[in-house]
Amino acid sequence: MNHRDNVKITWELAITDPAGFCPVTDPDDRLEFRQAGQPCAAFNWFLFQAVGEQHRWGGRGDWNRQQWSDLIDRDEFQTWVGYVEGTPAGYAELERQDDGSVRILCFGLLPDFIGRGLGSRLLSETVERAWAMGANRVWLRTCSHDHPHALPNYQARGFELVEETTSEPNPALTSILFTSGTEIDESTQGQPALP
């Protein structure tokens, strides 16, 4: 068992001034970054599962369709997706907060696209969209379950540590991708599972 399994270290990071933002400036023609203009619970569920499973993302594993819709179908919420040759490669969820900040709720790459140099470009695009939403501060939380390059990528883009906490590790996220739904007991759910 390694350190990532014994304890979870959570870091809250923020950029408080656009002047402190250090985007990747080299254009990357492989990546097309587009907003999901039509809220679609199934799409956000898929992205969360596809990206979050390997990093033990928590908090939404047992959500039903209505809970997903309630999250994403709001004016203060945006989903942005990075595509490589038409295939989703990664995504970000942005949420404008009551204090004028914008929080990056979720950010990451699908496993097939890790190690291709896309993370820094996708993060740069994400932070630019957050400032465009009128943010007075852009912030996020990441943890030691995340990819080893995540924290250095955030810091290289200008994010600074606000707070560090430790807690029990997240349980493994039980994905139903590639399982034909056999992991889900729909009798315990308030609504049918997402396809």
C-alpha positions as CSV (number, residue, x, y, z in Angstrom):
1,M,0.0,0.0,0.0
2,N,1.5,3.3,-1.0
3,H,1.1,6.8,0.6
4,R,-1.8,7.6,-1.8
5,D,-3.7,4.7,-0.2
6,N,-3.1,5.4,3.5
7,V,-4.2,9.0,3.7
8,K,-5.7,11.7,1.6
9,I,-4.0,15.1,1.4
10,T,-6.2,17.8,0.0
11,W,-4.9,21.1,-1.3
12,E,-7.0,24.1,-1.9
13,L,-5.3,26.2,-4.6
14,A,-6.2,29.6,-6.0
15,I,-5.1,32.3,-8.4
16,T,-6.3,35.7,-7.1
17,D,-5.1,38.0,-9.9
18,P,-5.1,37.4,-13.7
19,A,-1.6,38.8,-13.7
20,G,-0.5,35.7,-11.8
21,F,-1.9,33.3,-14.3
22,C,0.8,31.5,-16.4
23,P,-1.0,29.9,-19.4
24,V,0.7,27.6,-21.9
25,T,1.1,29.8,-24.9
26,D,2.2,27.3,-27.5
27,P,-0.8,26.5,-29.7
28,D,-1.8,22.9,-29.7
29,D,-3.8,22.1,-32.9
30,R,-4.7,18.7,-31.5
31,L,-7.0,20.1,-28.8
32,E,-10.3,21.7,-29.5
33,F,-11.9,23.2,-26.4
34,R,-15.7,23.7,-26.5
35,Q,-18.5,24.4,-24.0
36,A,-21.2,21.9,-23.6
37,G,-24.0,24.4,-24.5
38,Q,-26.9,22.1,-23.8
39,P,-26.8,20.6,-20.3
40,C,-26.9,16.8,-20.5
41,A,-26.8,14.9,-17.2
42,A,-25.7,11.7,-19.0
43,F,-22.7,13.4,-20.6
44,N,-21.4,14.9,-17.3
45,W,-22.0,11.6,-15.6
46,F,-19.9,9.8,-18.3
47,L,-17.1,12.4,-18.0
48,F,-17.0,12.1,-14.2
49,Q,-16.9,8.3,-14.4
50,A,-14.3,8.2,-17.2
51,V,-11.9,10.7,-15.6
52,G,-12.6,10.3,-11.9
53,E,-12.5,6.5,-11.5
54,Q,-8.7,6.3,-11.6
55,H,-8.4,9.1,-9.1
56,R,-11.0,7.9,-6.6
57,W,-13.3,11.0,-7.1
58,G,-16.0,11.1,-4.5
59,G,-19.2,12.7,-3.7
60,R,-21.3,11.8,-6.8
61,G,-21.1,8.0,-7.0
62,D,-24.6,7.4,-6.0
63,W,-26.3,10.4,-7.7
64,N,-29.4,9.9,-9.8
65,R,-30.3,11.7,-13.0
66,Q,-32.2,14.5,-11.2
67,Q,-29.2,15.2,-8.9
68,W,-26.9,15.5,-12.0
69,S,-29.4,17.7,-13.8
70,D,-29.8,19.9,-10.7
71,L,-26.0,20.5,-10.7
72,I,-25.5,21.3,-14.3
73,D,-28.7,23.0,-15.4
74,R,-27.9,26.4,-13.7
75,D,-26.7,29.7,-15.1
76,E,-23.6,29.7,-12.8
77,F,-22.4,26.3,-14.0
78,Q,-20.4,25.5,-17.2
79,T,-19.0,22.3,-18.6
80,W,-16.0,22.6,-21.0
81,V,-14.7,19.6,-23.0
82,G,-11.3,19.2,-24.7
83,Y,-11.6,17.1,-27.9
84,V,-8.8,15.5,-29.9
85,E,-9.9,14.6,-33.4
86,G,-13.5,14.7,-32.3
87,T,-13.0,12.4,-29.2
88,P,-13.5,13.8,-25.7
89,A,-10.0,13.9,-24.1
90,G,-10.7,15.8,-20.9
91,Y,-13.1,18.2,-19.3
92,A,-13.7,20.8,-16.7
93,E,-16.7,21.9,-14.7
94,L,-16.8,25.6,-13.6
95,E,-19.1,27.1,-11.1
96,R,-19.5,30.8,-10.3
97,Q,-19.7,31.3,-6.5
98,D,-21.7,33.8,-4.5
99,D,-18.5,35.6,-3.5
100,G,-17.6,36.3,-7.2
101,S,-15.0,33.6,-7.5
102,V,-15.1,30.7,-9.9
103,R,-14.4,27.2,-8.7
104,I,-13.1,24.5,-10.9
105,L,-15.2,21.6,-9.6
106,C,-13.8,18.9,-11.8
107,F,-10.8,18.8,-14.1
108,G,-9.0,16.0,-15.8
109,L,-8.1,13.8,-18.7
110,L,-9.6,10.5,-19.8
111,P,-7.0,7.7,-19.3
112,D,-6.2,7.3,-23.0
113,F,-5.0,10.9,-23.2
114,I,-2.8,11.1,-20.2
115,G,0.9,11.5,-21.1
116,R,0.3,13.3,-24.4
117,G,1.1,16.8,-23.1
118,L,-2.6,17.9,-23.1
119,G,-3.1,18.6,-19.4
120,S,-1.3,22.0,-19.2
121,R,-3.1,23.2,-22.4
122,L,-6.5,22.0,-21.1
123,L,-5.9,23.7,-17.7
124,S,-4.8,26.9,-19.4
125,E,-8.1,26.9,-21.4
126,T,-10.1,26.2,-18.3
127,V,-8.6,29.1,-16.3
128,E,-9.1,31.5,-19.2
129,R,-12.8,30.5,-19.3
130,A,-13.1,31.0,-15.5
131,W,-11.7,34.6,-15.9
132,A,-14.2,35.1,-18.7
133,M,-17.0,34.2,-16.4
134,G,-16.1,37.3,-14.4
135,A,-14.1,35.6,-11.6
136,N,-12.4,37.7,-9.0
137,R,-10.5,34.5,-8.0
138,V,-10.2,31.1,-9.6
139,W,-9.8,28.2,-7.2
140,L,-10.0,24.4,-6.9
141,R,-9.4,21.5,-4.6
142,T,-7.2,18.6,-5.6
143,C,-5.8,15.7,-3.6
144,S,-3.1,13.1,-3.3
145,H,-5.4,10.6,-5.1
146,D,-5.0,12.7,-8.3
147,H,-2.4,12.1,-11.0
148,P,1.2,12.9,-9.8
149,H,1.5,15.7,-12.4
150,A,-1.7,17.4,-11.4
151,L,-0.3,19.5,-8.5
152,P,2.8,20.6,-10.4
153,N,0.6,21.6,-13.4
154,Y,-1.7,23.7,-11.2
155,Q,1.4,25.4,-9.6
156,A,3.0,26.0,-13.0
157,R,-0.1,27.8,-14.2
158,G,0.1,30.2,-11.1
159,F,-2.1,28.5,-8.5
160,E,-0.9,29.0,-5.0
161,L,-1.6,26.9,-1.9
162,V,-4.4,28.3,0.3
163,E,-4.9,25.3,2.6
164,E,-3.7,21.8,3.1
165,T,-5.7,19.2,5.1
166,T,-5.4,15.4,5.6
167,S,-8.2,12.9,6.0
168,E,-9.1,9.3,5.5
169,P,-8.6,8.2,1.8
170,N,-11.6,8.1,-0.5
171,P,-12.9,4.7,-1.3
172,A,-12.3,3.4,-4.8
173,L,-15.0,4.8,-7.2
174,T,-17.0,1.9,-8.5
175,S,-17.4,2.6,-12.2
176,I,-20.1,1.0,-14.2
177,L,-18.3,1.8,-17.5
178,F,-17.5,-1.4,-19.3
179,T,-19.5,-3.5,-16.7
180,S,-22.9,-3.7,-18.5
181,G,-24.4,-2.1,-15.5
182,T,-24.0,-5.2,-13.4
183,E,-22.5,-3.2,-10.5
184,I,-25.7,-1.2,-10.0
185,D,-28.7,-2.3,-7.9
186,E,-31.4,-0.1,-9.3
187,S,-33.9,-1.2,-6.6
188,T,-32.0,1.0,-4.2
189,Q,-32.0,4.0,-6.4
190,G,-34.7,6.7,-6.5
191,Q,-34.5,6.8,-10.2
192,P,-33.1,4.6,-13.0
193,A,-29.4,4.6,-13.4
194,L,-28.0,6.7,-16.2
195,P,-27.3,4.6,-19.4
